[in-house]
């Protein structure tokens, strides 16, 4: 596989949506990263900077900045003459990213439980209700995934660690791609929803250890299936 970005990013020929408060490089970064995570831009896709600049209707300067950030995330690798390639999914990186996420999120829910933060729980419950309406509808899987990310972000926000959540998300691109492969599996949406409900119940109980245990259990599902996911998608992994 050695796909070019020309057709894959054609939908952006009108340019990125401008925002006076957000640099063009950040907008390009988010758009390209989202497509790498969703596997719309699969591993070994070639990203040509000139093509990206044309597709997003920006100069090559913000594209270079966006590529640098994606390299820091481990999602692309650049070669001479402005050629950049989407990396294959790295198993060692997956395990590192999972370790980091578990350590942080178990502590987050522990603190929420001990603080008995009702505001954070109310927000989390609202997100779960929206997810519940989407369970079983495969056409809404992207929205379900967005709500999943919003749920976890709300927990971090509840302990005033939103910046930490952003940092962990940026460094978890390989794990995120595996989750993209796992989510369409039959029963996975239900499993995610049940995990969120169990986490909320444990937080409400005020038992930090129980909340941490439920979060650890919730985050373990995809990792337990990792060998099978690799076997089913061998061409995507290094």
C-alpha positions, 0 to 999 in steps of 0.5 A, spaced: 500 500 500 502 506 498 496 511 497 497 518 495 493 524 499 490 527 492 483 523 492 483 522 500 483 529 501 479 531 495 473 533 500 478 539 503 479 542 496 474 548 499 480 549 504 480 548 512 474 552 516 478 558 518 478 561 525 481 567 527 483 564 534 486 558 531 492 557 527 492 554 520 497 549 522 493 547 528 487 546 523 491 542 518 494 538 524 487 536 527 484 534 520 490 530 518 490 527 525 483 525 525 483 521 518 490 518 520 486 515 527 480 513 523 484 510 518 481 514 512 489 515 511 491 508 512 499 506 514 503 507 508 499 513 505 504 518 502 502 525 504 505 530 499 506 537 502 504 541 496 498 537 495 496 538 502 497 545 501 492 545 495 487 541 498 487 545 504 487 552 501 493 554 505 501 555 504 506 550 505 508 553 512 502 551 516 502 544 513 510 543 515 508 545 522 502 540 522 507 535 519 512 536 525 507 535 530 504 529 527 511 526 527 512 528 534 506 524 535 509 518 531 503 518 526 508 520 520 515 519 518 518 524 513 523 523 508 527 528 503 524 532 498 518 533 502 515 526 502 511 524 508 508 517 509 503 515 515 507 510 519 504 503 520 501 501 527 507 500 532 505 494 537 510 497 542 507 504 542 500 501 543 503 498 550 506 504 552 500 508 550 496 504 554 500 504 560 500 511 560 492 512 559 491 507 564 495 510 570 492 517 568 485 515 568 485 510 574 488 516 578 482 521 575 476 517 577 480 515 584 480 523 585 473 524 583 470 518 587 474 521 593 472 528 592 464 526 590 464 531 585 457 531 583 458 536 577 463 531 573 458 525 574 452 529 571 456 531 565 458 524 564 451 521 565 449 526 560 454 523 555 452 516 556 445 518 555 447 520 548 451 514 547 445 509 549 441 512 543 446 510 538 448 503 540 447 498 535 447 503 529 453 502 526 452 508 521 453 512 527 459 509 530 463 515 528 459 520 533 459 514 538 466 514 538 466 522 539 462 521 545 467 516 548 472 521 547 468 526 550 466 522 556 473 521 558 475 528 557 469 530 562 472 526 567 479 529 566 476 536 566 473 534 573 479 534 576 482 540 573 487 536 568 484 538 561 491 539 559 493 532 561 488 529 557 490 533 551 497 531 552 495 524 553 491 524 547 496 527 542 501 521 544 496 515 543 495 515 536 497 508 535 492 506 540 487 510 537 488 507 531 487 500 534 481 502 537 478 504 531 479 497 528 476 494 534 469 499 535 465 496 529 466 489 532 459 486 534 457 488 542 463 493 542 459 499 543 454 495 548 461 494 552 463 501 552 457 503 554 456 498 560 463 500 562 462 508 562 456 506 567 460 502 571 465 507 572 460 512 574 456 508 579 463 507 582 465 514 582 458 515 585 459 510 591 465 514 593 470 508 593 476 510 589 479 503 589 472 501 586 472 507 581 480 505 579 478 498 578 472 499 573 476 504 569 482 499 568 477 494 566 474 498 561 480 500 558 483 493 558 478 490 552 481 492 546 488 490 549 485 483 550 483 483 543 490 486 540 493 479 538 486 478 534 486 485 531 493 484 529 492 477 525 485 480 522 489 487 519 496 484 519 498 489 513 497 495 518 502 493 523 509 494 523 
